[in-house]
Amino acid sequence: MLFTALSTALVLLASSANALPWPAQEVATYTPARDLSRLAKLFPESSLPAPNESLKYVLLGIGTQNYTCPPGDENAVPGTTGAVATLYDIGSKLNDDPMAKWKIGSISPLALALSALPKTLTMGLKSQGFDKIAGHHFFGKISDINTPIFALDKLSLQPQPLAQVSKLNETDAPATSCPGNNGLGAIKWLYLKDTKNISQGGINTVYRVETAGGNKPATCKGMKPSWEVKYAAQYWVFGPKN
């Protein structure tokens, strides 16, 4: 109900979006909420190992999963070069939101649906207080291994939090998850952790949950050598207890 109502309202506003003065998407650095203990009780349930550290941030990632295919082999399984996403702080607002329990499951699919309309997406995020950009997610080389990195480079904290993590566990997204624009389903939920003690800023563990879209086909048939699939997901970021 919440998802349907909010989505309908934003789509109706889209027709007048071009007449409005839109701020730059990259906002100034800011300080997020520091105590997310209330929100931590609403951590999405799954078969992944339960977190045993303090919840530091809850982020909405909107971006692309990036895939590759070897030329001339339609039967090959698509490979991946990782993902790229902008990370929005949603935890600071959700922590004090009495509707948080019901909103959490609708945020990623709505963000993915509106990602084709950037101005409408910006308006939707702003209406919920989710428009603060905390940082960026990308992949980088560590010992010649392509590794997920979460750089919270838009926070007014020193040192700026940065997690370089490895996948320790995964589980399929729920069958009810948003399948995305290509209809191939939502990417897996992940448990990611820094196993090399190379992170900074008090974070070392990331859960990718509440995923929407982003999945790849089973084979490379009809696919280009490289392509992107839009996705949205929530990243619940943990670190040592204070």
N, C-alpha and C positions, 0 to 999 in steps of 0.2 A: 504493500500500500504506500509506504513512504517513498520507495523508489519510483513507483509509477507517478505519484503526485509531483515529485520534484522534477522528474524527467519531463513531464508534460509542460510544467511551468517554464522550464528553461527553453524548450523547443519553441514555445509560443513567443518567447522574448527574442529569439534568434533573428526574426525578420527585421527588428529595429536595431540590431547590434551595431551595424555599420554607422549609425548616426550618433553613437555614444563615444565620448573620449576615453580611449583605453590606455591604462598605464602600461609601462614596459613590464614584460613578464618577470624579468629578474629584479627582485626587490632588494632593498638594503638589508644588510646583516641585522640580526636581532637575537634576542636571548629567549629560547623556548622555555616552557614549563619544566621545572626540575623535579617535581614529585608526581610521578604517574602511578602511584600505588593503587588508586581507585580503578584506573583503566587496566592495570595488570590483572585484575580479577576477571576481566572479560577476554583474556587471551583466547583466540579461536581454538577450539578443540580439534584434535586429529590424532593419528597414530604416531606422530613425531614425538621424540623424547620431550618431556615437559621441561620448560626453562627452570633453572635453579639459581638465577642471578637477578639483579635488579633491572626492571624495565627503564631504559633511558630515553628512547624515542619510539614513536610510531609514525612511519612515513608512508606516503602514497607515492608509488613509482609509476610514472606514465612514460612509455617509450616504445622500444622495439626489441624483439628477439631477432637475432641475426643468424641466418643459415647459409650453408654452402652446399654445392653439389659438384662432383667431378664431371668434367665434360664427357659426353658420350656413354654414360652408364645410367640408364633410366631406372635400373633395379637397385641402385645404391641407396643406402639409407642417408638422408641429409645429415651433414655435419653442422657444427655450430661454431661461431666465433664469439659467442657470448651475448651480451645485451647492453643497451644504452638507455638510461632513463633519467628524467628529472625527478628529484625527490622533494615532496611537499610535506611539511609538518602538519599532520592531522591529530597527533596525540595531545598537543597543548589544549585544543578545543574539546576534543572528545572526553578528556579526563574529567571535565566539569559539566558535561552534557548529560542530563537525565535520560536522554533518548539514545545514548551511545550504544547500548546493547542491541538496539534495533537498527541503528544506522550502519554499524560496522560491515555487515554483509552486503550492503547496497552501494558502498562507496566506489569500489573498483569497477563493477560493471557499468555504473553511470559514467565514471570518468572515461572509460574506454569508448562508450557510445558517443560521448561528446567530444572526443579527441579529434574527430573529423571537422569540428567547428571550433577552432581555437578561441575565438572571442567569446563564444557561448560557454566553452569550458572554463575560461578565465572568470566569467561572471558566476558560473555555478560554484567554483571553488571559493570565490570571494564571499558568496552568500552564506556559506557554511563556516567561514573563517579558516579555510584550508589553503589560502593563497600564498602563504609564506614559504618560499623555497629554502629548504634546509641544505641541499647539496645535490650531488650527482652520483649515479651508479654506472660503472663501466667495468671493463676487463683490462687487466694489465699483466705483464710478464713478471713472474717470480720464479727464478731458477728454471727459465724456459718453459714454465707452465702458465697457461692463460688462466688467470685467477680473478674471481669477483672482487671488486673494490667498491666500498661505500665511503665517499668523501663528503663529509658535512662541512663543505667549504663556505657556506653562506651563514654560518652561525658566528655570533660575536663571542666566541670562546677561544681560549688559548691553553694548550694547543688545540687546534681544530680537530674534532673527532674524525678518525679515519680507521676503517676496519678492512683488513685484507684477509679474506676467509677462504675456507675450503668446504666442500660439501661433505657432510657426515651422514646425512640421512635424507630420504625423500619419501613422499607418498602421493598418490594420485589426488588431484583436485576432486572435490565432491561432484557427483553426477549432476547436481543442480547448478554448477558454476556456469557463468556466461561463456559460451563457446567461441566468441570472437567473430570478427568480420568474415573469416574464412570457414567458419562452422566446424573447425577441427578440434575444438575443445580448449579448455584452459590448461596452461602449463602446470607442472607439478608443484606441490608445496615442498619447501626445502628447509633443512636445518643446516646452517652454515656457521663455522666457527674458526677462529684464528688458532691454528695448531702450531704456529711458528713464533708466537709472541712478538709480532712485528706491528701490531696495531697501536693506536695512540688515542688519547682523549677520553679514556674510560669506557671504551666499547670493545667487545671482542666476539660477540655472537649475534647472528642475524637469522631470523625466521622469515621466509617468504611464504605468505599465506594469503587467503582471500584473492586468489588469482583470477583474472579474466582474460580470455583469449591467449594469443601468443604461440599456439602449438603449430607443429610442422606436419606435413603429410608423411605417410609411411615410407614412400620411395621418392626418388628424384624425377619420376616421370612427369614431363611437361614443365619442369622447373628450370629457372635460370641458374647460372653458376653461383650467383649469390643473390639473396633477397632478404627482405625484412617482413616481420609480422608484428603488427601493433599489439600491445598488451598493457594491462594495468595490474598492479599487485600492491599488497601492503607488506611493508618490511618492519617487523617488530624487532627492535635493536636492544640488546641487553649488554650489561657489563658487570664488573665486580660490585658487590654490595658495599655501600658507603659505611 
